[in-house]
Amino acid sequence: MSDFTELIMSRRSVRKHKEAQIQEESLQAILKTGIYAPNGGNTQMWHFTVLQNQNTLKELNELIKKAFAKNADSDNRFIKGAARVAQSEMYCFCYGAPTLVLVSSDVANPNAMADCACAVENILLAAHAEGIGSVYINAPTWFDDDPEVRALLTKIGVPQNYHVCASAAIGYSDAPPAKGIRNEDVVNYVR
Ligand SMILES: Cc1cc2nc3c(=O)[nH]c(=O)nc-3n(C[C@H](O)[C@H](O)[C@H](O)COP(=O)(O)O)c2cc1C
């Protein structure tokens, strides 16, 4: 197995982070891999917001908790399930990670979700290569049209007509490495 394949296979979502901020050099290396991700037509209709201000992260967390409460009866089973967890006083949608990268794209971009997901996958892998834990986060995507959440997103630089399509919470892991569980019986060959 190549080192790169090994890196991909050993990446797991990390949901417990140390408080220490990640090193700037690592952050820049990680972001660069996001910017160099494949994207439809190489239009690069995306924007990366790096949120490292802990007070603003707390503010966003409170607004996301409120948004979950408003959507407790959502038809989306993921939102409905997470809404129950979000009632806890301890709830933090990005698991205490000191850095949140929000990747947004123009609402007019038909490839918005795919482009941003490609960027976030690169970010997760690059973080792992830097010895940093990470997890894909959906809550800002679910709630970026909530008026209070949107106002804060706009304040921190998410462009007005951009939708937050994908996010990554990143920080040094404070959890034992998890095992990857996959059903590998999902392939057919036509040879
Ligand atoms: C589109 C997408 C959305 C996700 N949203 C969340 C999320 O909001 N919160 C979370 O804790 N994990 C989220 N994850 C992480 C998945 O739960 C995780 O990748 C999956 O359980 C497999 O575990 P692994 O990443 O450790 O291999 C998301 C992953 C993807 C691809």
The ligand as a Tripos MOL2 file, in Angstrom:
@<TRIPOS>MOLECULE
LIG
   31    33     1     0     0
SMALL
NO_CHARGES

@<TRIPOS>ATOM
      1 C1        -21.3370   15.0920    3.9370 C.3       1 LIG1
      2 C2        -20.8650   14.7140    5.3180 C.ar      1 LIG1
      3 C3        -21.4350   15.3390    6.4100 C.ar      1 LIG1
      4 C4        -20.9950   15.0440    7.6930 C.ar      1 LIG1
      5 N1        -21.5010   15.7480    8.7480 N.ar      1 LIG1
      6 C5        -21.0550   15.4920    9.9860 C.ar      1 LIG1
      7 C6        -21.5010   16.2730   11.0770 C.ar      1 LIG1
      8 O1        -22.2660   17.2290   10.9220 O.2       1 LIG1
      9 N2        -21.0500   15.9730   12.3120 N.ar      1 LIG1
     10 C7        -20.1860   14.9270   12.5160 C.ar      1 LIG1
     11 O2        -19.8200   14.6800   13.6570 O.2       1 LIG1
     12 N3        -19.7000   14.1870   11.4910 N.ar      1 LIG1
     13 C8        -20.1040   14.4510   10.2450 C.ar      1 LIG1
     14 N4        -19.5960   13.7470    9.1770 N.ar      1 LIG1
     15 C9        -18.5820   12.7080    9.4180 C.3       1 LIG1
     16 C10       -19.1510   11.2940    9.2510 C.3       1 LIG1
     17 O3        -20.0070   10.9910   10.3260 O.3       1 LIG1
     18 C11       -17.9700   10.2830    9.1910 C.3       1 LIG1
     19 O4        -17.1560   10.5950    8.0890 O.3       1 LIG1
     20 C12       -18.4680    8.8490    9.0670 C.3       1 LIG1
     21 O5        -19.1360    8.4590   10.2500 O.3       1 LIG1
     22 C13       -17.3150    7.8640    8.8240 C.3       1 LIG1
     23 O6        -16.3480    7.9430    9.8730 O.3       1 LIG1
     24 P1        -14.8200    8.3200    9.5960 P.3       1 LIG1
     25 O7        -14.7890    9.7240    9.0250 O.co2     1 LIG1
     26 O8        -14.1700    8.2660   10.9520 O.co2     1 LIG1
     27 O9        -14.2590    7.3190    8.6460 O.co2     1 LIG1
     28 C14       -19.9940   14.0460    7.8920 C.ar      1 LIG1
     29 C15       -19.4060   13.4510    6.7760 C.ar      1 LIG1
     30 C16       -19.8210   13.7950    5.5050 C.ar      1 LIG1
     31 C17       -19.1380   13.1710    4.3130 C.3       1 LIG1
@<TRIPOS>BOND
     1     1     2 1
     2     2     3 ar
     3     2    30 ar
     4     3     4 ar
     5     4     5 ar
     6     4    28 ar
     7     5     6 ar
     8     6     7 ar
     9     6    13 1
    10     7     8 2
    11     7     9 ar
    12     9    10 ar
    13    10    11 2
    14    10    12 ar
    15    12    13 ar
    16    13    14 ar
    17    14    15 1
    18    14    28 ar
    19    15    16 1
    20    16    17 1
    21    16    18 1
    22    18    19 1
    23    18    20 1
    24    20    21 1
    25    20    22 1
    26    22    23 1
    27    23    24 1
    28    24    25 2
    29    24    26 1
    30    24    27 1
    31    28    29 ar
    32    29    30 ar
    33    30    31 1
@<TRIPOS>SUBSTRUCTURE
     1 LIG1         1 GROUP 0 **** ****
